[in-house]
Amino acid sequence: MSKRNTQQRRHAIAVMVTELGEVSVDVLAHHFSTSEVTIRKDLAALEVTGSLLRRYGGAIAMPTEIVTTEQTEQVSVCKLAIAQAAADQIRDHHRIIIDSGSTTVALIPLLGSKQGLIVMTNALQVANALNELENEPTLLMTGGTWDPHSESFQGQVAESVLRSYDFDQLFIGADGIDVARGTTTFNELMGLSRVMAEVSREVVVMVESNKVGRKIPNLELAWQGISTLITDDGLSDNDKVSIEQHGVRVIRAIVKA
């Protein structure tokens, strides 16, 4: 199945679910003459983009009571633009780390066309999304101690596993950006993020522009350890120049209205 046909099928599935309200996996598999495994992957990808909600045995339309506000919707559009810009940086057969977070998870559906990826993650949400791709990458998990705050594995075991490998790129989010210092976080468990950066040749931070200037007390990664910042086109020219002065490449993804 070509990438184009996959996209066409997923668009048609989203339309069907919206029109009918609820559709089962077996009905979709019969309708599109494909396997239930493929349909489940389609539904997982569509759920990530907010097109529907998966339920046991199928999917339902997005309930009206949780339809996003205009502001939240704009943030979602920003994340998708950032994710696309991040995906453009990944080459076939790259070895990458994807950290936990809603912005990094938005990257996963865009990896379906990449060949031979090896992906390490500390997040079950990322792992589950990767397993739904048609071209499933080789998946590595850090293991470690589960942290409910970040919904990811942390601790010395996870750090030890990471130090056994080396990677081309790390994709990581942030709670805030201190223009003078680097990325900031509410989470006090920062050791694993720093080890991820240490074992990666390129550190790519993915963050919406509305988080720039949020000087949260906990400094996670200093600019000296960051290669690239990918954000949206809401980042001001002044902030862009200030960040670039630290030797960081800044990519402003264009957000389509």
N, C-alpha and C positions, 0 to 999 in steps of 0.2 A: 504494500500500500504506500503510495507516494505521500510526501508531506502535504502536497496540495489537496489530495483526496481526503487525508486525515482532517485537515482544517475544514473542508466542505462538510464532511460528515458531522464533525463536532458542532458546526454552526447549525446544521439541520436538527441535530439532537436538541440543542438549546431552544430552537423554535418550537419543536414538538412538546417539550416539557412545559414551556410557557403557555402554549395553547391548550394543552390537555390538563395541566395542573399536576399530573403524576403519571409516570411511565415506568414500567418494569424493565429490568435488564433483558429478560428473555424476549420480550416484545421488540425491544430495540435491536437485539441481535438478529432476530428474524427479519425485521424491516430492512436492515442495512446489509443483510447477508454476510455477517461477520461473526466472530466468536464472542462469547460472553466475557472472556478475559479482555478483549479489545474494548468492548463497551465499558467495562469497569474502569479501564484506563482513561477513556474519553470522559466519563463522568467525574473522575478525580481531577482531571485537568480543568474541566468546566467549573468545578466547585472552587478551585483556586482563584479563578478569574471572577467569581461572584455571579456566574450565570445561572446556577441552580444549587440545590442542596441534596446531597446524597442521603438516601435512606436505605434500610435493609432491603435488598432485592431490586433497587431501582433508584429513582430520583424524583424530587418534587420541585415545583416552581419556587422561586425565592418569595417567602411570605412578605406581604406588604408592610407588616409591622416592623420588619427589620431592614426595609429598604433604606439605603444610606441617605444622609442629608447631602446637600450640595457640597458642603465643606469636606465631609468624609469621602464623598465620591471623587472630589478633586485630588485628595491625598492618594486614593487608590489609583487614579490615572497617573499621578506622579510616580508611584511605586512601579507601575508597569513600564513607564518610560525609562526609569532608572534600570530596571531589570533588563530591558532590551539592550541598553547601552552596555551593561555588564556582560550580557551573553555575547555581544560582538567582540569582546576581548578574549573569548575562550576559543582555543583551536582544538581540532581533533587530537585525541590521544593525550590531552593535558591531564595532569594530576592536580586536582584542586581540593580545597577545603571549603565547605559551606557551613557557616556558623548558624546558630538558631536566630529566629527573628522573622517578622512578617515581610520585611522588604527582601531579605535573602530568599525566602520561600517563593516569592513571586518570580524568581529567576528559574525555578525548576522546570515549568512547562516549556520554556524556551530552549531547553537543552536536548529536546527530542531529535534534532537533526545532527547533533554532534556524534562523532564516531569514536569508540574506544576510550571514553573518559574513565578515569579512576577518581572517585569522589569519596572523601572522608568527611564525616559529620559527627557532631555530638548531640544532634537533635532527632527525636523520633519523627517529628512532623516532616522534616527534610527527608529522612530515610524513606518514609511511607510514600511521599510524593515522587521520589526518584524511582521507586519500584513500580510506579504506574506508567512510566515512560515506555514508548514502544521500543526505542533503542536503550534498553536498560544499561546504565553504566556499571562498572565494577564498584560495589558499595563497600566501604569500610566504616566501622563504627568505633568510636573511641572507648566506649564503656566508661566505667567510673561510677561516681555517686550522683544519683538523681537530684537535681535542684529544681523544686517546683516553681520558684520565682521566675527563672529563665526558661523553664521547661526544656532543660538540657542536662547532659551529663557533665560533671565537673570533677575536680580533685586530682590527686597525685596519680591514680591509675590512668586516667585519661591523658594526663600530661606525659606519662611514661610511654604510652602507646604512640602518641604523636611524635615523640622524639626518635622513634624507630624508623621514621619515614622522612622523605623530603618531597616538597610539592612545588609546582609551578606558580600557583596562585592561591591566595586566601580571599574569600568574599565574606565580609563581615559588616554588620550594621552598627548603629550607635544610638544611645538615647539623646545625645546632644553633641554639638561641635563647639569647642572653645577655639576660636580663630587663632589665639596666641599659643595654645598648648597642644591640642589634638582632640581625640574623641573622648567623650565623657559618658559615664553610665551610673544608673541608680544601683546596680548590682555590685556588691562588695567582693564577689568572687571574680577576680580579673586575671588570675594566674593562667588559666587555660587559653584565654584570648591572646595573651602575650606569648605563650608557647606556640600557638598557631602561627603567629606572625614570625617568630624566630625560625620556624622550619619551612617558610614559604619565601620563594624568591621575589614575589610581587604581592603586596598587600593592598587589596582593593576595598575601600570603605564605600558602602552604599547607604545613602541617607537623604531624606527629603530636605529641601532648603529651609523649611520652617523650623528645623532643629538647629540650624546654624546660629550661634550666639547663646545657646543654652549652656551656661557654665555650671554644670552639675559637679559637685565636689570631687567625685571619684574620676581621676584621669585613667583611662583605659589604655590607649595607645598614643604615644607622643608622635608628633609629625615626623620626627626622624626615622620612625619605623614604618611609615606609610608611603606607598608608592603612588597610589591614585585615589582620588576622591571622585565618585560619581554621584551627582545630585541632579536636581531639575533646574530649569531655566529661571526659577525664582531667585537663585543666588545672585546677589548684587555684584557689580563689577569690582567694587572696593574689597569685598570679602574674598572674591576670587583672586585678586592680585595679592592680598595679604597671605592667603593660604599657599599660593604658588611660590612666594618668597621663602617658604620652608622647604622648597625642593619637591613639592607634591604636584603631580599632574592633575589638573581639574577638568572634568568632563561635565558639561551642563547638558543634560538630555532635554530635548525639545518636547514639551508636553502638548499633545494635540487636543484642541478644544472638542 
